[in-house]
Amino acid sequence: MKLEVREGSFQYGSGKALFKNISFSIKEGEILTILGPNGVGKTTLLKCVTGMMPWKYGKTILDGTPLDTMKKTSIWQKISYIPQSHNVVFPYKVLEMVLMGRAPYINVFSMPSKKDIRMAEQTLETVGIAHLAGKPCSKISGGELQLVLIARALASEPLVLILDEPESHLDFRNQLTMFKLLQTLAEKKQLSCIINTHYPDHALRISHKTLMLAHGNQHLFGKTREVINEANIESFFKVNTKIVTIKQNGKDIKSIVALSHE
Ligand SMILES: Nc1ncnc2c1ncn2[C@@H]1O[C@H](COP(=O)(O)OP(=O)(O)OP(=O)(O)O)[C@@H](O)[C@H]1O
């Protein structure tokens, strides 16, 4: 599904504009990462993209249809949003939590069907946490909860998956597992993904496109390998870096080494 943001602008109340005239788009099977310093507006931007907060100016367009003309249930059947996890204690078991992802398909007065339960179980397996199905969400770790939230989002069979700092709480190995999963879903199921991250390395590794934000309404959108370079990182993050390339099994893997900051 093609998601486009056209000339998006936003500010809280009568404060200063957080961002002005931002435009970007992703197609089926593409991964977009959003990078930028703390407080620049990445989470707010995702909320505007999904319609949880209204754009001041501009719009989000899904396959040619402006989001603000669509019904909420129709939007949430297409888009799944995973907020930053804050270790909130949910009184539900993991399987019940993932079943909530089926909500856009379940009538308000109905119980989940066998198909819904099977889908939730399959999703737990896909994410590699089937063994947690019967555990209360209040008794799992922060990283496990993050994986449960990803499973819940996938259970709704979205066409667009939006994740706010999905690697927070995940250990080194689970970060790789999650990124591999997102790449597979993008490649095999043509899922479109938008990911907020604090790690330019991760953006380089998995995304086709990058939107970089800086304070003072600066932004840059384009192909990841064009947007992420030493000069742009210095300009947007005020950090001096060196991008190094390692050859592994005939593939170039790039990594960003921080050298100094102002
Ligand atoms: N509900 C709100 N009302 C007013 N200002 C807010 C509100 N939520 C966030 N802000 C402010 O808007 C700015 C952007 O916040 P946001 O959480 O979108 O940034 P971010 O780039 O996601 O930050 P981080 O990288 O630290 O998670 C910050 O200065 C924040 O203090």
The ligand as a MOL file (V3000), in Angstrom:
LIG
                    3D

  0  0  0     0  0            999 V3000
M  V30 BEGIN CTAB
M  V30 COUNTS 31 33 0 0 0
M  V30 BEGIN ATOM
M  V30 1 N 1.2710 16.5130 24.3300 0
M  V30 2 C 2.2260 17.4290 24.1620 0
M  V30 3 N 1.9710 18.7420 24.3510 0
M  V30 4 C 2.9300 19.6990 24.1570 0
M  V30 5 N 4.1790 19.4140 23.7610 0
M  V30 6 C 4.4970 18.1340 23.5490 0
M  V30 7 C 3.5440 17.0760 23.7350 0
M  V30 8 N 4.1450 15.8790 23.4230 0
M  V30 9 C 5.4090 16.2010 23.0780 0
M  V30 10 N 5.6320 17.5300 23.1530 0
M  V30 11 C 6.8850 18.2450 22.8210 0
M  V30 12 O 7.0550 18.1630 21.4080 0
M  V30 13 C 8.4230 17.9360 21.0890 0
M  V30 14 C 8.5730 16.6760 20.2450 0
M  V30 15 O 8.2470 15.5380 21.0380 0
M  V30 16 P 8.3390 14.0740 20.4300 0
M  V30 17 O 8.0320 13.1120 21.5380 0
M  V30 18 O 7.5220 14.0030 19.2130 0
M  V30 19 O 9.8800 14.0170 20.0500 0
M  V30 20 P 10.8020 12.7720 19.6560 0
M  V30 21 O 11.6600 13.2160 18.5250 0
M  V30 22 O 9.9790 11.5620 19.4400 0
M  V30 23 O 11.6660 12.6230 20.9720 0
M  V30 24 P 12.5420 11.3870 21.5360 0
M  V30 25 O 13.5970 11.0770 20.5170 0
M  V30 26 O 13.1450 11.9760 22.7750 0
M  V30 27 O 11.6120 10.2360 21.8000 0
M  V30 28 C 9.1770 17.8910 22.4150 0
M  V30 29 O 9.7530 19.1590 22.6400 0
M  V30 30 C 8.1000 17.5880 23.4330 0
M  V30 31 O 8.4110 18.1520 24.6720 0
M  V30 END ATOM
M  V30 BEGIN BOND
M  V30 1 1 1 2
M  V30 2 1 2 3
M  V30 3 2 2 7
M  V30 4 2 3 4
M  V30 5 1 4 5
M  V30 6 2 5 6
M  V30 7 1 6 7
M  V30 8 1 6 10
M  V30 9 1 7 8
M  V30 10 2 8 9
M  V30 11 1 9 10
M  V30 12 1 10 11
M  V30 13 1 11 12
M  V30 14 1 11 30
M  V30 15 1 12 13
M  V30 16 1 13 14
M  V30 17 1 13 28
M  V30 18 1 14 15
M  V30 19 1 15 16
M  V30 20 2 16 17
M  V30 21 1 16 18
M  V30 22 1 16 19
M  V30 23 1 19 20
M  V30 24 2 20 21
M  V30 25 1 20 22
M  V30 26 1 20 23
M  V30 27 1 23 24
M  V30 28 2 24 25
M  V30 29 1 24 26
M  V30 30 1 24 27
M  V30 31 1 28 29
M  V30 32 1 28 30
M  V30 33 1 30 31
M  V30 END BOND
M  V30 END CTAB
M  END
